[in-house]
Amino acid sequence: MRRPTPLPAPDQGPADREPAPDRGVEPPVRQVGPPRRADAAVEEKAAERDDQLTAPLTPLWVSSSPRRVDEPTDSPIGEEAAPVGVREVWAAARARRRALRAEVRRFTARQRRRRMTWIVAGSAVLLLVLGTLGVAYSPLFAVQQITVVGTSTLDPASVETALEGQLGTPLPLVDSSAVKAALVKFPLVESYALEARPPHELVVRIVERTPIGSIQTPAGFTLVDAAGVALSTAPQPAAGHPVLTVTGGLSSPAFTAVGTVFRALPGDIRAQVTAIAATSPNDVTLTLSSGGTTVVWGNADDSPLKAKNLAAIMTARPGARSYDVSSPSTIVVR
């Protein structure tokens, strides 16, 4: 490796330096004299830039015709350019508004289609509902026929006559209060339901009260149901219904027990009962038409089970004088 040449001492000039030992490489040549000036082309560019900065500004005049800023003009300095008119300003504003509206319509087309779909669907549903209501409440669906069903003891023709005030009324406008007021006059009606059968039929479904027997009153023998509602009154007991002898009257617990027992009996046994007696809720006794056979029932508890056991023992042991079913698990036959 070549060793670097040591620098000359500060107090030595170029003439006082000792020549470096000759090692086969000549020392670098240093330029002596004033520094060389910049290139002439660089100086010319700098001069041009200075001229541009110091040159006077040329005013730009507004004219009625479009012109580039750097385009030369023949108008003399100080001459006024043609001003822009109001009509041109309004025309440009209208063009801008039209362009904005076009862009808004383009970007909201999907939303407008969705809104139009909902409007059309809603209008169709509304028209359908209004049309249906208009037809339903029109005379096209007026009541022209009243049909009474579910009666066995009650005369259906009398019920239809009582409801003639609803004829000519549109089916949706049938007055249920008026129907109720007309049916209250029939004690045998326990409940009812109205059914509209378009175009002109009104069906009245009636559930009749079930009479349990005739109880003696000062007015005669009154036929009553299990709730104690008087159905009819006659001098003699109603045929086909037992005679009731209840201590305490129609509002007593004994009468409630009698009604529960009678409604639990099977149809064939119920038809054989001629009398029911009870002095308290715990000693209900039935009398059958077959030879005066008695049935000791006791209280109204477990009445469905007692009725089932009574039907079975009467089939197995017919002709007995007495059946005691007061205890459902032990039946006594005499």
Residue, then its C-alpha position, 0 to 999 in steps of 0.5 A: m500500500r502507498r503511504p500518503t504524502p504528508l501535508p506541508a507545515p502552515d508557515q511554509g509556502p509553496a516555494d519553501r516546500e521540499p520536493a517529495p521523494d521520488r517514488g515513481v508518482e508525480p505530485p498533483v498540479r495546482q493552478v496558480g492565479p485568479p479563479r475561473r469565471a462561470d460559463a457564458a451560457v449560465e450567465e446569459k440565462a441568469a441575465e434573461r431571468d433578471d430581465q423578465l423579473t424587471a419587465p413591466l406587467t402587461p394587463l389582461w383585458v376581458s373580452s366578449s370572445p374567449r381568448r387564451v391569456d398568453e394570446p396577443t391582443d391588438s387592443p390598445i392599452g386603455e381601451e375597455a373590453a366588451p362587458v359580459g351581459v346579464r343574458e349570458v350570465w343567466a344562460a350559464a346559470r341555467a345550463r349549470r342548474r340543468a347539469l346538476r338536475a341531470e346528475v341528481r336524477r342519475f344518482t337517485a334513479r334507483q331510489r325513485r324506482r323503489r319509491m314508485t314501487w312502494i307507492v303502487a303497491g300501497s295504492a293497490v292494497l288501499l283500493l282493494v280494502l276500500g273496494t271490499l268495504g264498499v261492497a260489504y257495506s252495500p245493499l249487495f250483502a244485505v240480510q234477506q234470510i234468517t236461519v235458526v239452528g240448535t233448537s229442540t224445545l224452542d220454536p225456530a219460527s218464533v225466533e226468526t219472527a223476533l229477528e225480522g228487524q235485521l232484514g235488509t241490513p248489510l251483514p257487517l252492520v247487523d246490530s248484535s245488541a238488538v239481536k240480544a234484546a230479541l233473544v232475551k225474551f226466550p228463557l230457553v236460550e242459554s247462549y247464541a252465536l251469529e254467523a254471516r253467510p254471504p251474500h244474504e243469509l244470517v245464521v243464529r246458532i242457539v244453545e238451549r237451557t237443559p231443564i232438570g225438573s219442575i219445582q212447586t211454587p205458589a204459581g204452580f210447577t215451574l220448570v227450571d234448569a241447573a242454574g235455577v232459571a225459570l223456563s215455564t210455569a204450569p199448574q201441573p208438572a211438565a211431562g218428561h221431567p222429574v219433580l224436584t223437592v229441595t230444601g232451601g229453594l233455588s238458591s240453596p246449596a242443595f239445589t246446586a248439588v241436584g243440578t250437578v247430579f242430574r247433568a252427570l247422568p247418562g241419557d237413558i238413566r236421566a229419562q227414567v228419573t221421576a223425582i229428585a229430593a235433597t235436604s242438604p248437598n250431601d243427601v241427594t236421592l233419585t227415584l226411578s220410574s221402574g218400580g219406584t227404585t231409589v238411588v242414594w247418590g250422596n253429595a255431588d262429588d265424583s258424579p261422573l264416576k258415580a254415574k258410570n258405576l250406576a249404569a254398570i250395576m243397573t245392567a248387571r243387577p236389574g230390578a233392584r229396589s235400591y242402589d247406593v252409589s254414595s261411595p264410588s268404590t263400594i256400591v250397595v244393592r238392595 
